[in-house]
Amino acid sequence: MKRRQILEGIRVLDFTQHVAGPSCTRMMVELGAEVIKVELAPHGEQIRHLGYRKGGRGLYFLQQNRGKKSLCVDAKSERGRDILHELIAKVDVLIENFAPGAIARLGCGWEVASGINPELIMCSISTFGQTGPLAELPGYDYIGQAYSGISDLIGEEDRGPSLPGAALGDTMTGAHALAAINGALFNRAMGGGGDYLDITLLDCYFHCHEMSVGICSASDGRVVPRRAGSHTRILSPAGAFRGRDGHVMIVVTPQQWPNFCHTIGQPELIADQRFAHINDRLRNRAALVDIVEDWLQGQPSDAAAVDALERAHIPVAPVLSVPEAMAHPHLLARGTVRTVTQRGTGSFQMPGMPLRFRNHPGPADLEAPYLGEHNLDVLHGLLGWSESRIADLERDGILVREDLMGHRKAT
């Protein structure tokens, strides 16, 4: 029988918060997994009300937690830990991104969890990892980026490092975690049993160095990569150029250089000794940037310049703003930008699912949960507990649930 979705039948106990962990489990939901989001009582996930809110609901939380089931529990209480231990026995994957040691203090560390469920795949996401000299330090995306050497490569050469305006490290680490989890699930299916995965922001950021580490090492430190502002260190012309209306991103490989010179109407540049070889073009990059920008600003518009370069098969793109990207026909046609509707919030656009499969359906319409909304569904439906027992736990504060208008209530 053909499976409808990639991770159909996989159940996940999700202790994650913020972006790195939740982005991983969000993709698992969209691949068909059942994700039970454990939120710590009484307030739940830290980002529930962080950032821009609409209808009392934070869009930050809604984007990362669509399709998950919310179980809000006092994990520090004995009865709360009993709940979690019973759930560990019923799940395939446990994922957390607390500081190292925190999940063990909640009674759900690897030694305990694997004892309860030997087939469990457990994934810990952190900034620095569970071992090593930095392991105990707190950290977030930019902290891992700084330690990796990546921050030192971003920005203008004569100024301090710049920060990317997106959660690149967190989201990338979530994707790395998903790859590791899926690999571990496959290994388990082949008879390999459970496993513990230690995924870090720092490891994932360092993994992004394409040539910098090798160049520095092979040259015995004589060549140290530095930030180069709007243009790359390894190609020229390649980077963001000032155009007539804004900025245009252009990348010209050595093979494309003659074609580029003809396209901008300056074939004489091919024989110009300042630009004869890629290393010459790098040494004389400032002069070459001026030539390219003069051509761009002499065009009727940036759109006309982009069109001319596209027709010549030169890699080029307008540098779009966020609203411009959201409205672009290509992003809309592929579902890269998608419109979702959430209770209490209405409809809004958000990033779509980046993983595509020809033989499986696209992402379903999913709702982000209210706090503790699925207490009954999880404990009654999965563990077989009575409704009265669950109501008693809510009355005693072991479980917390809010109503559909966002106001917490006890029953």
N, C-alpha and C positions, 0 to 999 in steps of 0.2 A: 504494500500500500504506500502510495507516494505521500511523503511528509508535506504538510502545507507550509511550514516555516522552518528555518534552519535550526533554531534552538527549541523547537516544540518539545514539550515534556521535561525541560530543564527547569528546576526550581532554585531560586537564589535568595539567600538571606543577606540583605544589603544594609550594612552599618555605615555607609559612606555619607559624606557631606561636602558642601561647596561644589567643586567642578570635576576634579580628576576622577574620583570614584563615581559620582553620579553620572558623568558622561559615559563611562563604561557600562554601567547597569542600564542607562537609558537605551544604548544601542542593543543591549541584550534583550530588553523588552521588545524593541522593534524587530528583533530577529525571532521573536516568538517565545522567549523565556517568561516564566512567572517570577516576578521580582517582589519580594516582601521587604519593604523599606522599614527598618527598625529606627524609630525616632525616640530619643531619650526624653522621658517625662521630666518636667511638665510642659516644656516649651517646644520640643521637637527640633527639627532641623534648623540650624543656625541661620540659613539664608531664606527661610520662609517669608520673612517680611523685610528683607534687605533690598535696597535699590528701588527702582521705579515700581509703583504699585497701581493697580487698576482694580476697582471693585473690592478693595481690601486685600487683594492677593498680589504677591510679588512675582513679577515676570521672570526674574532670575530663577526662582524656585520652579515655576511652572515649566520653563524650557527644559530643565535638566531632569524633571521627575514625572514626566507624562507616562501614564500606563502602569505606574507602580502601585502596590498596595501599601497603605500606611498602617503600621502597628506602633502605637505610642505606648511605651512601657517604662516603668521605673526599673532599669536594669541593675541598679545598685541594691535593690531589695532582694531578699531570698526568694520570694514568690516570683519576682520578675525574672530572676536568673533561671528558675525552674521552667518558666515559659520558654526562654531562649534555648535551654538545653533540649527541651522536647522538640523544638523546631529544628535544631541542628540535626537531629536524627532523621528529619524528613526532607532535607534539602540536598542538592547536588553541589552547590557552590556557596561559600561564605566569603564576602568581600568587605574590607574595612579600610579606612584611611585615617584612623586616629594616630596620635603620636605613638611611637614604639612603646610597647608595654601597656598601653591603655586598654586594649581589648582583653589582655590577660587579667587586668584588674577588674574587669567586668565579668570574669569567670568564663570567658569564651576564647581564650588563647588556643594556639595550635595543639598543645599537649592535651588540653581538655576536650577540644572539639574533635580532634582525630580519634580520641578514645571513645567518644560517643558515636562517631560515624567514620569508620576507617576508610570509606570510599569518598570522603569529602575532598573537594578541591577548595583550598582556602587561599585567598589572595590579599596580601597587605600592600597598600599603596602609601608611600611616605615621601618626604623630601629627600632624605639621605639614606634610607634603608634601615633594616633591623640590626645591622652590624656595622662596625667601622667607627673611627674616632669622632665623626660628626653625628652619629645615629641619634643621640639624645637631644639634639638641638631642634627647636621649633623652626618651621619654614613653610614658605608658600612658593608659588610659581617663580616669581622674580628672584627669590633666594637661590633656588636650584639653578636658575639661569646664570646668576652671577658666579657661582662656584664652578660652573661648567666651562667658563671662558667664552660663552656665547655673548653675554652682555658687552664684553670688551670689543666685540666686532660690530656693534650696532650704533650708528650715529656718525656725526662729523668727526673728522680726524683730530681737530683742535678743540673739541669740546668733550664734555662728559658723555657717558653712554646714554642712549635713548631707550625708552621702553616701548615695546610693541603694544598697540592698542587692542589687543585681543588675548584671550587665555590660551596662547599657543602651547605652552608647556603642559598645563593641566589637561587640555583636550588630547594632546599627543600622548601623554602618559596614560590617559584612559584608553586610548586606542591600543597602545602597547599591552596594557593589562588585558584587554579583550583578546588580543592575539595569544597571550600566554594562557589565559583561561581556556580558550577553545582548543589550544594544543594539549593542555592537560586533560580536558574532557575526552579528546580523541585517544590519548594514551590510556586513560582509564577504560574506555570502551574496548581497547585492545588487550585488556587484562593487566594494565600497569598499576591499578589501584589509585588511591588518593594522593594528593601532593600539596605542598606549601609553596606559594609563589611570593617572592619579595621584589616588588616593582617600585622603582624610585624615579622622581622627577629628575634628579641629577644624572642618573644613568641614561635616561631617555634623552635629555638635553645633550649630553656628551656624544651620544650616538648620532646626533645631527651634524656633527662636523664632517664636511665632505672631503676636504683636503688639508685643512689647517693643521691638524695633529700630525699627519704624515709628513707634511712639508717641514714643520718645525723640528721633528725628530730626525728626518733624513739629512737635514742641513746642519745637524748638531747645534741647533739653536741660532744659527746665523740668520735664518729667515724667520721672522716673527710676524705672523699675520696681524694686521691692524685694521681698525674700522676705517672705512673709506667713504662715508657719507652716502650720497645718492647713487654711487656707481660701484660696480664690483671691482674686486682686486685681481681677478683672473682673466677678464675679457675687457676689450674696449673696441668700439663703443658698446657699453652695456650698463643700463641703469635707468634712472628717472630723469628725463630732460624737460626743461621748461619749454612749453609750446606757446602758441598764440593765446589759448584759452585757459590752460592749466598745465598739467604735467603728462608726459607720455612715456611709457616704459618701452624701451627698445633693447633687444639683445641681438648682437651681430657676431656670429661665430667666424673664425678665420676663413672657412669655406664660403661664407656669405659676403665677405668684405667686398670683392669686386662688384657683385650684384648690387650691394648697398650703395656703393659709390655712383654707379650708373643711375640708380633709382632717384638719388637726391640731385642728379644733374651735375655731378662733379667727378667724372671719370679720371681726371688728372690726379686725383688723390691716390689712385692705385700705384702710380709711379713716384709719388712723393716719398722721399727717403725717411721722412719723419714717421711715416705710417706703413713702411714696407712690410714689417713683420709684426706679429702680435706683441712681442716685447717692445718694439718701437712705439706701437700705439699705446701701450701702457705707460711708457716713459713720457710720452707727449700727450697724455690723456686730457689735460686742461685745454690744450689747443684744439683737440678733436671734439671735445664737448662743446666748445664755442662754435665750431663749424656746424655741428648737428643742430644746435639750438638756433643758430641763425637761419638754417633751412626751415626748421619747424615754424619759427615765428614769421617766416615769409610766405607760409601757406595760407590759403583762405580761412582755414579753421583747423583745429586739432583733428576733427573728424576727417577732413580731406587728407591730412598727412597720414593718419592711420590707414585710410583706404588705399593710398598709394603704396604704402609699405606692405599691406596685406596682399595686394595684387602682385607684388614682387616676391611674395612668400618670405618676407622678413618677419620674424616674431615681434609683435608689437601689440600694445594694449593701451587704451586710455586709463589713467589712474582715476578710478571711479570713487566717489564718495559712498558712504553706506547707503543713503537713499537711492543713489544712481544704480548701485549694484542690486538693490532690492527690486528695482523696476526693470532690470535688464531682461529682454525676452529669452535669452538662453537660460539664465538662472531660473526663470519662471517655468519655462517649458520642461526642464529636467526635474523640477521639484526641489532644486537646491534651495530656493526660497519657497516656503509653503505657508499656507494660511491655516491656522488651527482655531478652534473654538473651545473655550474653557468656561465652566460654570462660574458665575460671579464676575467674570472678566469680559466675556464677549469674544470677538474674533480679532486676531492679530497675526502678523507674520513672524516667522522664526526660521532658523536654519533647518533644512530638511535632513533626512537620513542619508549619509554619504556612502553607505554600503549597498550595492545593487546586485541583484541576482536574477538572471533571466528566467529561471524555472520556479521562482517563488514570488509570492505577492509582495507588493510594495507595503510601506508602513500603514497600519490601520489608524483610524481616528482614535486617539488616546486621550484620556483625561488625567491631569495631575490630581493626586488625592488631597482631601482635607485631612487635617491632623487626626490620626487615629480612626479614620473612616472605615478601615477594614479590620478593626479589632474582632468583631463578630465573625466576619467572613473567614479570617485566618484561623481563629481559635476554635470556632464551631465546625467550620467546613473541613479544616485540615487535621485538627487534633481531636475533634469530636466532643469538645467541652459543651456543657449545657449553657443556654442563654442566661440562666439565673446565676451561674458561677461567674460568667463574664461580667454581668451587671454588678455583682459583688466586688469584683476587682476594680471596676471603674469607680464604684462608690468609695472604695478605700484608697484611690489614687494610684494603685499599681498600674492601671491602664488609664489613659486619658483620651478623650474624644471631643471634637468640636462639632457644632452643628453646621449645616450647609451654608450658613451665612457667615461663618468664620468665628462664631462666639463659642468658646469652650463651655461644655456643660458636663455635669456629673449625673449618673443615673443610678 
